Amino acid sequence: QVQLVESGGGLVQAGGSLRLSCAASGRTISGYAMGWFRQAPGKEREFVTTITWSGSSTYYADSVKGRFTISRDNAKNTVYLQMNSLKPEDTAVYYCAAQRTSTPFPAKTSREYGYWGQGTQVTVSS
C-alpha cells in the first residue's frame, strides 16, 4: 500500500506561485509514474500533469503547460508541483496519485491511478 499526503496549498493572488508536495509512505514510489489531478467545485476531477518513475518524461494538460512543472525526488519519496502564473481558474483541490503499473504512460484518466492522496486546496484570488 502507498499512502500519499499532499501539502503546500493555500490562498494566493493571481499571478503568484505555489509549490505543492506529495509525500509518500508505506512503500517506495520509485517504481510508479505519478500524477496530479484537480477538482473544482461542481466540476469533474481533471488531469493536470504526470511524470515517469525516473522523472525523465513529463506530460501536461494544455491548460497548465508552460506554467506548471512536475518533478520528483525518489530518494525523498516525494513528488512536487510548481505552479507559477496562477489564475483564478486554477482554484481547485489538488490531488496526487500513483499510476497503476499496468497502464501506459502518460495516464490521463483517474481510473489509471491506483493510489490517491486526500488533496490540498489551492485558491487563487483575482
MOPAC internal coordinates of N, CA, C and O (Angstrom, degrees):
PM7 1SCF
backbone

  N    0.0000 0     0.00 0     0.00 0    0    0    0
  C    1.4569 1     0.00 0     0.00 0    1    0    0
  C    1.5111 1   109.97 1     0.00 0    2    1    0
  O    1.2310 1   121.71 1   -36.27 1    3    2    1
  N    1.3019 1   114.34 1   143.73 1    3    2    1
  C    1.4587 1   121.46 1   176.53 1    5    3    2
  C    1.5262 1   107.83 1  -116.91 1    6    5    3
  O    1.2310 1   120.96 1   -52.96 1    7    6    5
  N    1.3113 1   115.78 1   127.04 1    7    6    5
  C    1.4675 1   120.45 1   172.67 1    9    7    6
  C    1.5216 1   108.32 1  -104.60 1   10    9    7
  O    1.2310 1   120.92 1   -47.17 1   11   10    9
  N    1.3159 1   115.85 1   132.83 1   11   10    9
  C    1.4652 1   121.85 1  -178.06 1   13   11   10
  C    1.5222 1   109.30 1  -120.73 1   14   13   11
  O    1.2310 1   120.98 1   -46.35 1   15   14   13
  N    1.3145 1   115.73 1   133.65 1   15   14   13
  C    1.4606 1   120.53 1   179.26 1   17   15   14
  C    1.5244 1   108.99 1  -130.31 1   18   17   15
  O    1.2310 1   120.75 1   -61.70 1   19   18   17
  N    1.3194 1   116.16 1   118.30 1   19   18   17
  C    1.4619 1   121.75 1   178.10 1   21   19   18
  C    1.5274 1   110.51 1   -88.71 1   22   21   19
  O    1.2310 1   121.30 1   -28.60 1   23   22   21
  N    1.3092 1   115.13 1   151.40 1   23   22   21
  C    1.4624 1   121.23 1   174.87 1   25   23   22
  C    1.5223 1   108.75 1  -153.60 1   26   25   23
  O    1.2310 1   121.31 1   -11.47 1   27   26   25
  N    1.3265 1   115.10 1   168.53 1   27   26   25
  C    1.4554 1   119.98 1   176.00 1   29   27   26
  C    1.5174 1   115.14 1   102.13 1   30   29   27
  O    1.2310 1   120.41 1   175.92 1   31   30   29
  N    1.3251 1   116.81 1    -4.08 1   31   30   29
  C    1.4511 1   119.17 1   177.76 1   33   31   30
  C    1.5192 1   111.42 1   -70.35 1   34   33   31
  O    1.2310 1   121.35 1    -9.15 1   35   34   33
  N    1.3192 1   115.03 1   170.85 1   35   34   33
  C    1.4622 1   119.47 1   178.82 1   37   35   34
  C    1.5126 1   111.23 1   165.45 1   38   37   35
  O    1.2310 1   121.97 1    14.48 1   39   38   37
  N    1.3268 1   113.84 1  -165.52 1   39   38   37
  C    1.4640 1   121.62 1   179.90 1   41   39   38
  C    1.5211 1   108.93 1  -103.60 1   42   41   39
  O    1.2310 1   120.80 1   -50.32 1   43   42   41
  N    1.3180 1   116.07 1   129.68 1   43   42   41
  C    1.4623 1   120.87 1  -179.36 1   45   43   42
  C    1.5215 1   108.90 1  -141.79 1   46   45   43
  O    1.2310 1   120.70 1   -28.42 1   47   46   45
  N    1.3126 1   116.26 1   151.58 1   47   46   45
  C    1.4611 1   120.16 1   176.85 1   49   47   46
  C    1.5232 1   110.88 1   -78.91 1   50   49   47
  O    1.2310 1   120.96 1   -25.65 1   51   50   49
  N    1.2985 1   115.76 1   154.35 1   51   50   49
  C    1.4591 1   120.42 1   176.08 1   53   51   50
  C    1.5262 1   110.07 1   -54.06 1   54   53   51
  O    1.2310 1   121.01 1   -43.29 1   55   54   53
  N    1.3113 1   115.67 1   136.71 1   55   54   53
  C    1.4504 1   121.44 1  -177.01 1   57   55   54
  C    1.5139 1   113.57 1    92.73 1   58   57   55
  O    1.2310 1   120.79 1   168.99 1   59   58   57
  N    1.3066 1   116.10 1   -11.01 1   59   58   57
  C    1.4579 1   120.63 1  -178.89 1   61   59   58
  C    1.5175 1   112.93 1   -83.91 1   62   61   59
  O    1.2310 1   121.75 1     5.94 1   63   62   61
  N    1.3306 1   114.26 1  -174.06 1   63   62   61
  C    1.4635 1   121.15 1  -175.85 1   65   63   62
  C    1.5203 1   110.68 1  -132.42 1   66   65   63
  O    1.2310 1   121.58 1   -26.80 1   67   66   65
  N    1.3027 1   114.58 1   153.20 1   67   66   65
  C    1.4591 1   122.54 1   171.39 1   69   67   66
  C    1.5182 1   108.16 1  -144.24 1   70   69   67
  O    1.2310 1   121.22 1   -27.82 1   71   70   69
  N    1.3229 1   115.27 1   152.18 1   71   70   69
  C    1.4572 1   120.41 1   174.39 1   73   71   70
  C    1.5190 1   108.47 1  -122.73 1   74   73   71
  O    1.2310 1   120.94 1   -62.60 1   75   74   73
  N    1.3099 1   115.80 1   117.40 1   75   74   73
  C    1.4541 1   121.13 1   177.09 1   77   75   74
  C    1.5176 1   109.74 1   -93.41 1   78   77   75
  O    1.2310 1   121.27 1   -33.37 1   79   78   77
  N    1.3146 1   115.18 1   146.63 1   79   78   77
  C    1.4565 1   121.76 1   174.74 1   81   79   78
  C    1.5176 1   109.34 1  -121.78 1   82   81   79
  O    1.2310 1   121.31 1   -29.59 1   83   82   81
  N    1.3016 1   115.10 1   150.41 1   83   82   81
  C    1.4643 1   121.80 1   176.12 1   85   83   82
  C    1.5236 1   106.67 1  -133.18 1   86   85   83
  O    1.2310 1   121.21 1   -74.25 1   87   86   85
  N    1.3260 1   115.28 1   105.75 1   87   86   85
  C    1.4554 1   121.10 1  -178.35 1   89   87   86
  C    1.5236 1   109.80 1   -96.06 1   90   89   87
  O    1.2310 1   121.36 1   -49.43 1   91   90   89
  N    1.3083 1   115.01 1   130.57 1   91   90   89
  C    1.4582 1   120.28 1  -178.80 1   93   91   90
  C    1.5222 1   110.39 1  -104.92 1   94   93   91
  O    1.2310 1   121.34 1   -30.53 1   95   94   93
  N    1.3104 1   115.04 1   149.47 1   95   94   93
  C    1.4621 1   121.48 1   175.17 1   97   95   94
  C    1.5248 1   108.19 1  -145.25 1   98   97   95
  O    1.2310 1   121.20 1   -11.55 1   99   98   97
  N    1.2991 1   115.30 1   168.45 1   99   98   97
  C    1.4532 1   120.10 1   179.59 1  101   99   98
  C    1.5158 1   112.21 1    97.87 1  102  101   99
  O    1.2310 1   121.06 1   133.75 1  103  102  101
  N    1.3245 1   115.57 1   -46.25 1  103  102  101
  C    1.4510 1   121.48 1   174.42 1  105  103  102
  C    1.5170 1   108.01 1  -160.14 1  106  105  103
  O    1.2310 1   120.99 1   -16.15 1  107  106  105
  N    1.3095 1   115.71 1   163.85 1  107  106  105
  C    1.4495 1   119.48 1  -179.27 1  109  107  106
  C    1.5361 1   110.75 1   -70.35 1  110  109  107
  O    1.2310 1   121.34 1   -35.77 1  111  110  109
  N    1.3254 1   115.03 1   144.23 1  111  110  109
  C    1.4706 1   120.38 1   176.23 1  113  111  110
  C    1.5194 1   111.13 1   -98.55 1  114  113  111
  O    1.2310 1   120.35 1  -170.93 1  115  114  113
  N    1.3167 1   116.93 1     9.07 1  115  114  113
  C    1.4656 1   119.70 1  -175.29 1  117  115  114
  C    1.5241 1   112.26 1   -64.79 1  118  117  115
  O    1.2310 1   120.38 1   161.92 1  119  118  117
  N    1.3219 1   116.88 1   -18.08 1  119  118  117
  C    1.4546 1   119.91 1   179.41 1  121  119  118
  C    1.5109 1   113.74 1   -96.33 1  122  121  119
  O    1.2310 1   120.68 1  -177.30 1  123  122  121
  N    1.3306 1   116.30 1     2.70 1  123  122  121
  C    1.4648 1   120.09 1  -175.02 1  125  123  122
  C    1.5225 1   111.45 1  -114.27 1  126  125  123
  O    1.2310 1   120.84 1   -41.20 1  127  126  125
  N    1.3179 1   115.99 1   138.80 1  127  126  125
  C    1.4536 1   118.71 1   161.59 1  129  127  126
  C    1.5252 1   106.81 1   -71.22 1  130  129  127
  O    1.2310 1   120.82 1   -34.76 1  131  130  129
  N    1.3105 1   116.03 1   145.24 1  131  130  129
  C    1.4620 1   121.11 1  -176.29 1  133  131  130
  C    1.5208 1   109.83 1  -122.49 1  134  133  131
  O    1.2310 1   120.75 1   -28.57 1  135  134  133
  N    1.3035 1   116.17 1   151.43 1  135  134  133
  C    1.4613 1   120.35 1  -179.80 1  137  135  134
  C    1.5098 1   112.52 1  -138.67 1  138  137  135
  O    1.2310 1   122.00 1   -16.36 1  139  138  137
  N    1.3125 1   113.78 1   163.64 1  139  138  137
  C    1.4647 1   121.92 1   172.14 1  141  139  138
  C    1.5288 1   107.75 1  -121.80 1  142  141  139
  O    1.2310 1   121.45 1   -43.34 1  143  142  141
  N    1.2957 1   114.83 1   136.66 1  143  142  141
  C    1.4559 1   122.83 1   174.17 1  145  143  142
  C    1.5221 1   107.99 1  -125.94 1  146  145  143
  O    1.2310 1   120.87 1   -12.65 1  147  146  145
  N    1.3230 1   115.94 1   167.35 1  147  146  145
  C    1.4594 1   118.97 1   174.53 1  149  147  146
  C    1.5206 1   109.74 1  -145.29 1  150  149  147
  O    1.2310 1   121.59 1   -24.23 1  151  150  149
  N    1.3151 1   114.56 1   155.77 1  151  150  149
  C    1.4615 1   120.23 1   179.68 1  153  151  150
  C    1.5145 1   109.37 1  -140.54 1  154  153  151
  O    1.2310 1   121.25 1   -62.61 1  155  154  153
  N    1.3137 1   115.21 1   117.39 1  155  154  153
  C    1.4568 1   121.85 1   176.41 1  157  155  154
  C    1.5239 1   108.93 1   -89.98 1  158  157  155
  O    1.2310 1   119.87 1   -22.69 1  159  158  157
  N    1.3137 1   117.85 1   157.31 1  159  158  157
  C    1.4650 1   121.03 1  -179.51 1  161  159  158
  C    1.5249 1   111.90 1   -55.59 1  162  161  159
  O    1.2310 1   120.59 1   -50.80 1  163  162  161
  N    1.3207 1   116.48 1   129.20 1  163  162  161
  C    1.4527 1   121.15 1   178.00 1  165  163  162
  C    1.5163 1   115.28 1    77.17 1  166  165  163
  O    1.2310 1   120.91 1  -174.41 1  167  166  165
  N    1.3269 1   115.86 1     5.59 1  167  166  165
  C    1.4698 1   119.07 1  -178.25 1  169  167  166
  C    1.5195 1   111.01 1  -120.65 1  170  169  167
  O    1.2310 1   121.69 1   -17.00 1  171  170  169
  N    1.3279 1   114.38 1   163.00 1  171  170  169
  C    1.4502 1   120.35 1   175.71 1  173  171  170
  C    1.5241 1   110.37 1   -71.76 1  174  173  171
  O    1.2310 1   121.37 1   -25.88 1  175  174  173
  N    1.3212 1   114.98 1   154.12 1  175  174  173
  C    1.4623 1   119.15 1   173.08 1  177  175  174
  C    1.5192 1   107.85 1   -66.24 1  178  177  175
  O    1.2310 1   120.89 1   -45.62 1  179  178  177
  N    1.3315 1   115.90 1   134.38 1  179  178  177
  C    1.4618 1   119.19 1  -177.49 1  181  179  178
  C    1.5221 1   111.77 1  -125.16 1  182  181  179
  O    1.2310 1   121.83 1   -31.07 1  183  182  181
  N    1.3065 1   114.10 1   148.93 1  183  182  181
  C    1.4601 1   121.71 1   178.55 1  185  183  182
  C    1.5177 1   110.56 1   -69.55 1  186  185  183
  O    1.2310 1   120.89 1   -38.87 1  187  186  185
  N    1.3295 1   115.91 1   141.13 1  187  186  185
  C    1.4609 1   121.45 1   177.08 1  189  187  186
  C    1.5271 1   110.90 1  -114.59 1  190  189  187
  O    1.2310 1   120.84 1   124.25 1  191  190  189
  N    1.3347 1   116.00 1   -55.75 1  191  190  189
  C    1.4592 1   119.42 1  -175.52 1  193  191  190
  C    1.5133 1   109.90 1  -165.30 1  194  193  191
  O    1.2310 1   120.89 1   -18.61 1  195  194  193
  N    1.3374 1   115.90 1   161.39 1  195  194  193
  C    1.4479 1   121.08 1   177.11 1  197  195  194
  C    1.5161 1   109.90 1  -147.53 1  198  197  195
  O    1.2310 1   120.99 1   -22.07 1  199  198  197
  N    1.3258 1   115.70 1   157.93 1  199  198  197
  C    1.4542 1   122.17 1  -178.09 1  201  199  198
  C    1.5156 1   108.53 1  -140.04 1  202  201  199
  O    1.2310 1   120.64 1   -37.78 1  203  202  201
  N    1.3329 1   116.38 1   142.22 1  203  202  201
  C    1.4520 1   120.41 1   178.73 1  205  203  202
  C    1.5228 1   111.39 1   -69.11 1  206  205  203
  O    1.2310 1   120.68 1   -11.39 1  207  206  205
  N    1.3226 1   116.30 1   168.61 1  207  206  205
  C    1.4572 1   120.27 1  -176.63 1  209  207  206
  C    1.5238 1   111.73 1   -60.37 1  210  209  207
  O    1.2310 1   120.56 1   146.88 1  211  210  209
  N    1.3246 1   116.53 1   -33.12 1  211  210  209
  C    1.4676 1   120.72 1  -178.34 1  213  211  210
  C    1.5198 1   112.77 1   -87.27 1  214  213  211
  O    1.2310 1   120.74 1   163.80 1  215  214  213
  N    1.3234 1   116.18 1   -16.20 1  215  214  213
  C    1.4580 1   119.74 1  -174.75 1  217  215  214
  C    1.5142 1   113.58 1    86.70 1  218  217  215
  O    1.2310 1   120.28 1  -176.37 1  219  218  217
  N    1.3166 1   117.06 1     3.63 1  219  218  217
  C    1.4566 1   120.20 1  -174.55 1  221  219  218
  C    1.5294 1   112.84 1   -77.32 1  222  221  219
  O    1.2310 1   120.49 1   158.07 1  223  222  221
  N    1.3289 1   116.67 1   -21.93 1  223  222  221
  C    1.4697 1   119.98 1  -179.74 1  225  223  222
  C    1.5162 1   110.62 1  -133.54 1  226  225  223
  O    1.2310 1   121.67 1   -35.70 1  227  226  225
  N    1.3151 1   114.41 1   144.30 1  227  226  225
  C    1.4651 1   121.21 1   177.58 1  229  227  226
  C    1.5324 1   109.14 1  -135.52 1  230  229  227
  O    1.2310 1   121.71 1   -18.06 1  231  230  229
  N    1.3086 1   114.33 1   161.94 1  231  230  229
  C    1.4634 1   119.95 1   178.87 1  233  231  230
  C    1.5216 1   107.23 1  -147.75 1  234  233  231
  O    1.2310 1   120.98 1   -40.53 1  235  234  233
  N    1.3407 1   115.72 1   139.47 1  235  234  233
  C    1.4660 1   120.09 1  -174.79 1  237  235  234
  C    1.5232 1   111.13 1  -129.03 1  238  237  235
  O    1.2310 1   121.18 1   -31.66 1  239  238  237
  N    1.3007 1   115.35 1   148.34 1  239  238  237
  C    1.4536 1   120.61 1   168.15 1  241  239  238
  C    1.5301 1   108.01 1   -66.98 1  242  241  239
  O    1.2310 1   120.85 1   -31.99 1  243  242  241
  N    1.3115 1   115.97 1   148.01 1  243  242  241
  C    1.4669 1   120.12 1  -178.55 1  245  243  242
  C    1.5272 1   111.50 1   -58.21 1  246  245  243
  O    1.2310 1   120.61 1   147.24 1  247  246  245
  N    1.3140 1   116.44 1   -32.76 1  247  246  245
  C    1.4560 1   120.69 1  -175.40 1  249  247  246
  C    1.5316 1   113.32 1   -67.07 1  250  249  247
  O    1.2310 1   119.96 1   160.85 1  251  250  249
  N    1.3200 1   117.68 1   -19.15 1  251  250  249
  C    1.4644 1   120.10 1  -177.38 1  253  251  250
  C    1.5258 1   112.40 1  -119.75 1  254  253  251
  O    1.2310 1   120.02 1   175.04 1  255  254  253
  N    1.3052 1   117.57 1    -4.96 1  255  254  253
  C    1.4638 1   121.72 1  -176.78 1  257  255  254
  C    1.5250 1   110.01 1   -58.70 1  258  257  255
  O    1.2310 1   121.19 1   -47.95 1  259  258  257
  N    1.3166 1   115.33 1   132.05 1  259  258  257
  C    1.4505 1   120.31 1  -179.85 1  261  259  258
  C    1.5195 1   114.29 1    88.20 1  262  261  259
  O    1.2310 1   120.69 1   167.27 1  263  262  261
  N    1.3358 1   116.29 1   -12.73 1  263  262  261
  C    1.4741 1   120.51 1   179.93 1  265  263  262
  C    1.5288 1   112.14 1  -114.67 1  266  265  263
  O    1.2310 1   120.54 1   145.20 1  267  266  265
  N    1.3147 1   116.57 1   -34.80 1  267  266  265
  C    1.4647 1   121.56 1  -177.94 1  269  267  266
  C    1.5233 1   109.75 1  -106.91 1  270  269  267
  O    1.2310 1   121.26 1   -31.33 1  271  270  269
  N    1.3329 1   115.20 1   148.67 1  271  270  269
  C    1.4651 1   121.07 1   176.65 1  273  271  270
  C    1.5185 1   109.28 1  -135.49 1  274  273  271
  O    1.2310 1   120.76 1   -54.44 1  275  274  273
  N    1.3140 1   116.14 1   125.56 1  275  274  273
  C    1.4600 1   121.28 1   175.42 1  277  275  274
  C    1.5222 1   108.24 1   -97.62 1  278  277  275
  O    1.2310 1   121.00 1   -36.38 1  279  278  277
  N    1.3177 1   115.69 1   143.62 1  279  278  277
  C    1.4576 1   120.90 1   176.73 1  281  279  278
  C    1.5222 1   107.82 1  -151.13 1  282  281  279
  O    1.2310 1   121.10 1    -9.29 1  283  282  281
  N    1.3176 1   115.50 1   170.71 1  283  282  281
  C    1.4562 1   118.81 1   179.85 1  285  283  282
  C    1.5119 1   109.54 1  -149.62 1  286  285  283
  O    1.2310 1   121.49 1   -25.08 1  287  286  285
  N    1.3170 1   114.76 1   154.92 1  287  286  285
  C    1.4606 1   123.20 1   174.67 1  289  287  286
  C    1.5267 1   105.94 1  -130.24 1  290  289  287
  O    1.2310 1   120.60 1   -82.89 1  291  290  289
  N    1.2993 1   116.45 1    97.11 1  291  290  289
  C    1.4647 1   119.85 1  -175.45 1  293  291  290
  C    1.5294 1   111.65 1   -65.96 1  294  293  291
  O    1.2310 1   120.24 1   151.29 1  295  294  293
  N    1.3098 1   117.15 1   -28.71 1  295  294  293
  C    1.4642 1   120.00 1   177.86 1  297  295  294
  C    1.5265 1   110.86 1   -64.00 1  298  297  295
  O    1.2310 1   121.11 1   148.99 1  299  298  297
  N    1.3368 1   115.47 1   -31.01 1  299  298  297
  C    1.4639 1   120.75 1   179.19 1  301  299  298
  C    1.5215 1   111.83 1   -98.75 1  302  301  299
  O    1.2310 1   120.73 1  -179.82 1  303  302  301
  N    1.3262 1   116.21 1     0.18 1  303  302  301
  C    1.4616 1   120.59 1  -179.92 1  305  303  302
  C    1.5268 1   111.45 1    55.41 1  306  305  303
  O    1.2310 1   121.24 1  -136.97 1  307  306  305
  N    1.3068 1   115.23 1    43.03 1  307  306  305
  C    1.4642 1   121.23 1  -172.37 1  309  307  306
  C    1.5228 1   110.70 1  -137.22 1  310  309  307
  O    1.2310 1   121.93 1   -36.24 1  311  310  309
  N    1.3276 1   113.91 1   143.76 1  311  310  309
  C    1.4611 1   122.19 1   175.02 1  313  311  310
  C    1.5239 1   107.69 1  -119.46 1  314  313  311
  O    1.2310 1   121.13 1   -33.23 1  315  314  313
  N    1.3195 1   115.45 1   146.77 1  315  314  313
  C    1.4631 1   120.46 1  -176.44 1  317  315  314
  C    1.5255 1   110.48 1  -124.94 1  318  317  315
  O    1.2310 1   121.78 1   -24.69 1  319  318  317
  N    1.3138 1   114.21 1   155.31 1  319  318  317
  C    1.4603 1   120.95 1   171.67 1  321  319  318
  C    1.5176 1   107.83 1  -135.09 1  322  321  319
  O    1.2310 1   121.12 1   -72.88 1  323  322  321
  N    1.3230 1   115.45 1   107.12 1  323  322  321
  C    1.4620 1   120.96 1   175.63 1  325  323  322
  C    1.5155 1   108.53 1   -88.69 1  326  325  323
  O    1.2310 1   121.02 1   -57.51 1  327  326  325
  N    1.3181 1   115.65 1   122.49 1  327  326  325
  C    1.4581 1   120.75 1  -176.66 1  329  327  326
  C    1.5185 1   108.85 1  -118.05 1  330  329  327
  O    1.2310 1   120.89 1   -63.26 1  331  330  329
  N    1.3161 1   115.90 1   116.74 1  331  330  329
  C    1.4580 1   122.41 1   178.96 1  333  331  330
  C    1.5215 1   110.68 1  -115.70 1  334  333  331
  O    1.2310 1   121.05 1   -15.06 1  335  334  333
  N    1.3075 1   115.59 1   164.94 1  335  334  333
  C    1.4710 1   121.24 1   178.48 1  337  335  334
  C    1.5234 1   111.39 1    48.73 1  338  337  335
  O    1.2310 1   121.04 1  -132.01 1  339  338  337
  N    1.3032 1   115.61 1    47.99 1  339  338  337
  C    1.4603 1   120.42 1  -175.08 1  341  339  338
  C    1.5192 1   111.60 1   -65.42 1  342  341  339
  O    1.2310 1   121.81 1   -33.95 1  343  342  341
  N    1.3139 1   114.13 1   146.05 1  343  342  341
  C    1.4592 1   122.71 1  -179.29 1  345  343  342
  C    1.5348 1   109.26 1  -120.62 1  346  345  343
  O    1.2310 1   119.84 1   -23.80 1  347  346  345
  N    1.3195 1   117.91 1   156.20 1  347  346  345
  C    1.4704 1   119.52 1   177.40 1  349  347  346
  C    1.5261 1   112.46 1   -55.44 1  350  349  347
  O    1.2310 1   120.17 1   148.00 1  351  350  349
  N    1.3111 1   117.28 1   -32.00 1  351  350  349
  C    1.4756 1   119.81 1   179.87 1  353  351  350
  C    1.5250 1   113.33 1   -72.93 1  354  353  351
  O    1.2310 1   120.20 1   174.83 1  355  354  353
  N    1.3231 1   117.21 1    -5.17 1  355  354  353
  C    1.4683 1   120.75 1   173.38 1  357  355  354
  C    1.5279 1   111.51 1   -83.46 1  358  357  355
  O    1.2310 1   120.50 1   173.41 1  359  358  357
  N    1.3248 1   116.65 1    -6.59 1  359  358  357
  C    1.4685 1   120.44 1   179.78 1  361  359  358
  C    1.5253 1   110.28 1   -61.68 1  362  361  359
  O    1.2310 1   121.24 1   -55.32 1  363  362  361
  N    1.3314 1   115.23 1   124.68 1  363  362  361
  C    1.4634 1   121.26 1  -176.62 1  365  363  362
  C    1.5201 1   109.12 1  -178.28 1  366  365  363
  O    1.2310 1   121.59 1    -9.15 1  367  366  365
  N    1.3194 1   114.56 1   170.85 1  367  366  365
  C    1.4590 1   120.16 1   166.07 1  369  367  366
  C    1.5273 1   106.26 1   -88.60 1  370  369  367
  O    1.2310 1   120.98 1   -51.28 1  371  370  369
  N    1.3222 1   115.74 1   128.72 1  371  370  369
  C    1.4556 1   121.59 1  -178.18 1  373  371  370
  C    1.5222 1   109.76 1  -103.41 1  374  373  371
  O    1.2310 1   121.79 1   -48.20 1  375  374  373
  N    1.3254 1   114.18 1   131.80 1  375  374  373
  C    1.4576 1   121.43 1  -178.62 1  377  375  374
  C    1.5174 1   110.59 1  -120.48 1  378  377  375
  O    1.2310 1   120.43 1   -40.08 1  379  378  377
  N    1.3238 1   116.78 1   139.92 1  379  378  377
  C    1.4553 1   119.25 1   168.75 1  381  379  378
  C    1.5202 1   108.11 1  -102.39 1  382  381  379
  O    1.2310 1   121.51 1   -24.01 1  383  382  381
  N    1.3170 1   114.72 1   155.99 1  383  382  381
  C    1.4578 1   120.12 1  -176.17 1  385  383  382
  C    1.5144 1   110.34 1  -152.02 1  386  385  383
  O    1.2310 1   121.13 1   -28.08 1  387  386  385
  N    1.3171 1   115.45 1   151.92 1  387  386  385
  C    1.4589 1   122.60 1   176.45 1  389  387  386
  C    1.5248 1   108.57 1  -103.17 1  390  389  387
  O    1.2310 1   121.48 1   -52.48 1  391  390  389
  N    1.3327 1   114.76 1   127.52 1  391  390  389
  C    1.4629 1   119.61 1  -176.36 1  393  391  390
  C    1.5174 1   111.34 1   -70.97 1  394  393  391
  O    1.2310 1   121.00 1   -36.79 1  395  394  393
  N    1.3134 1   115.70 1   143.21 1  395  394  393
  C    1.4598 1   120.30 1   172.46 1  397  395  394
  C    1.5296 1   108.59 1   -62.78 1  398  397  395
  O    1.2310 1   120.65 1   -43.01 1  399  398  397
  N    1.3142 1   116.36 1   136.99 1  399  398  397
  C    1.4574 1   119.92 1  -175.10 1  401  399  398
  C    1.5239 1   112.40 1   -69.54 1  402  401  399
  O    1.2310 1   119.83 1   165.06 1  403  402  401
  N    1.3200 1   117.94 1   -14.94 1  403  402  401
  C    1.4612 1   121.32 1  -177.67 1  405  403  402
  C    1.5177 1   113.04 1   -86.30 1  406  405  403
  O    1.2310 1   119.93 1   175.46 1  407  406  405
  N    1.3168 1   117.75 1    -4.54 1  407  406  405
  C    1.4657 1   120.10 1  -176.19 1  409  407  406
  C    1.5266 1   110.43 1  -107.68 1  410  409  407
  O    1.2310 1   120.43 1   -31.90 1  411  410  409
  N    1.3300 1   116.78 1   148.10 1  411  410  409
  C    1.4721 1   119.72 1  -177.28 1  413  411  410
  C    1.5275 1   112.98 1   -78.54 1  414  413  411
  O    1.2310 1   121.02 1   -20.84 1  415  414  413
  N    1.2952 1   115.65 1   159.16 1  415  414  413
  C    1.4646 1   122.69 1   175.40 1  417  415  414
  C    1.5270 1   109.46 1   -91.91 1  418  417  415
  O    1.2310 1   118.62 1   -39.70 1  419  418  417
  N    1.3305 1   120.23 1   140.30 1  419  418  417
  C    1.4602 1   126.61 1    -1.75 1  421  419  418
  C    1.5358 1   112.16 1   -85.32 1  422  421  419
  O    1.2310 1   121.10 1   -40.15 1  423  422  421
  N    1.2986 1   115.50 1   139.85 1  423  422  421
  C    1.4551 1   120.64 1   177.41 1  425  423  422
  C    1.5248 1   108.10 1   -97.05 1  426  425  423
  O    1.2310 1   120.70 1   -57.87 1  427  426  425
  N    1.3259 1   116.26 1   122.13 1  427  426  425
  C    1.4677 1   120.84 1  -172.24 1  429  427  426
  C    1.5185 1   113.55 1  -118.55 1  430  429  427
  O    1.2310 1   120.23 1  -174.00 1  431  430  429
  N    1.3223 1   117.17 1     6.00 1  431  430  429
  C    1.4608 1   119.87 1   178.20 1  433  431  430
  C    1.5180 1   110.39 1  -119.93 1  434  433  431
  O    1.2310 1   121.18 1   -29.86 1  435  434  433
  N    1.3274 1   115.35 1   150.14 1  435  434  433
  C    1.4519 1   120.48 1  -176.72 1  437  435  434
  C    1.5210 1   112.70 1   -57.93 1  438  437  435
  O    1.2310 1   120.24 1   142.99 1  439  438  437
  N    1.3015 1   117.15 1   -37.01 1  439  438  437
  C    1.4646 1   120.10 1  -174.94 1  441  439  438
  C    1.5218 1   112.47 1   -67.23 1  442  441  439
  O    1.2310 1   120.30 1   165.26 1  443  442  441
  N    1.3412 1   117.04 1   -14.74 1  443  442  441
  C    1.4582 1   119.94 1   179.17 1  445  443  442
  C    1.5282 1   112.39 1   -85.28 1  446  445  443
  O    1.2310 1   120.93 1  -177.34 1  447  446  445
  N    1.3113 1   115.82 1     2.66 1  447  446  445
  C    1.4594 1   120.53 1  -179.51 1  449  447  446
  C    1.5204 1   109.76 1  -117.19 1  450  449  447
  O    1.2310 1   121.29 1   -42.94 1  451  450  449
  N    1.3334 1   115.13 1   137.06 1  451  450  449
  C    1.4489 1   118.71 1  -172.95 1  453  451  450
  C    1.5104 1   115.48 1  -103.66 1  454  453  451
  O    1.2310 1   120.43 1   157.70 1  455  454  453
  N    1.3225 1   116.78 1   -22.30 1  455  454  453
  C    1.4592 1   121.18 1  -178.89 1  457  455  454
  C    1.5182 1   108.89 1  -126.83 1  458  457  455
  O    1.2310 1   121.06 1   -40.70 1  459  458  457
  N    1.3226 1   115.58 1   139.30 1  459  458  457
  C    1.4625 1   121.23 1  -176.21 1  461  459  458
  C    1.5268 1   111.00 1  -134.25 1  462  461  459
  O    1.2310 1   121.28 1   -31.91 1  463  462  461
  N    1.3122 1   115.16 1   148.09 1  463  462  461
  C    1.4473 1   120.45 1   170.71 1  465  463  462
  C    1.5124 1   110.18 1   -86.87 1  466  465  463
  O    1.2310 1   121.19 1     0.31 1  467  466  465
  N    1.3233 1   115.32 1  -179.69 1  467  466  465
  C    1.4595 1   120.53 1  -176.29 1  469  467  466
  C    1.5253 1   112.71 1   -87.39 1  470  469  467
  O    1.2310 1   120.67 1   167.73 1  471  470  469
  N    1.3152 1   116.32 1   -12.27 1  471  470  469
  C    1.4602 1   121.87 1   177.04 1  473  471  470
  C    1.5107 1   113.88 1    95.46 1  474  473  471
  O    1.2310 1   120.96 1   -24.86 1  475  474  473
  N    1.3086 1   115.77 1   155.14 1  475  474  473
  C    1.4571 1   122.94 1   175.28 1  477  475  474
  C    1.5229 1   108.34 1  -135.64 1  478  477  475
  O    1.2310 1   120.80 1   -43.29 1  479  478  477
  N    1.3342 1   116.07 1   136.71 1  479  478  477
  C    1.4649 1   120.58 1  -175.04 1  481  479  478
  C    1.5222 1   110.61 1   -81.73 1  482  481  479
  O    1.2310 1   121.40 1   -47.70 1  483  482  481
  N    1.3145 1   114.92 1   132.30 1  483  482  481
  C    1.4626 1   121.97 1   171.85 1  485  483  482
  C    1.5207 1   107.51 1  -120.13 1  486  485  483
  O    1.2310 1   120.77 1   -55.83 1  487  486  485
  N    1.3180 1   116.14 1   124.17 1  487  486  485
  C    1.4584 1   121.33 1   179.12 1  489  487  486
  C    1.5218 1   108.89 1  -124.15 1  490  489  487
  O    1.2310 1   120.87 1   -55.26 1  491  490  489
  N    1.3164 1   115.93 1   124.74 1  491  490  489
  C    1.4528 1   121.89 1  -179.16 1  493  491  490
  C    1.5222 1   107.99 1  -113.61 1  494  493  491
  O    1.2310 1   121.01 1   -61.98 1  495  494  493
  N    1.3137 1   115.67 1   118.02 1  495  494  493
  C    1.4613 1   120.19 1  -179.32 1  497  495  494
  C    1.5233 1   110.81 1   -92.43 1  498  497  495
  O    1.2310 1   121.22 1   -31.29 1  499  498  497
  N    1.3138 1   115.28 1   148.71 1  499  498  497
  C    1.4724 1   119.56 1  -178.29 1  501  499  498
  C    1.5132 1   111.40 1   -90.68 1  502  501  499
  O    1.2310 1   120.10 1   180.00 1  503  502  501

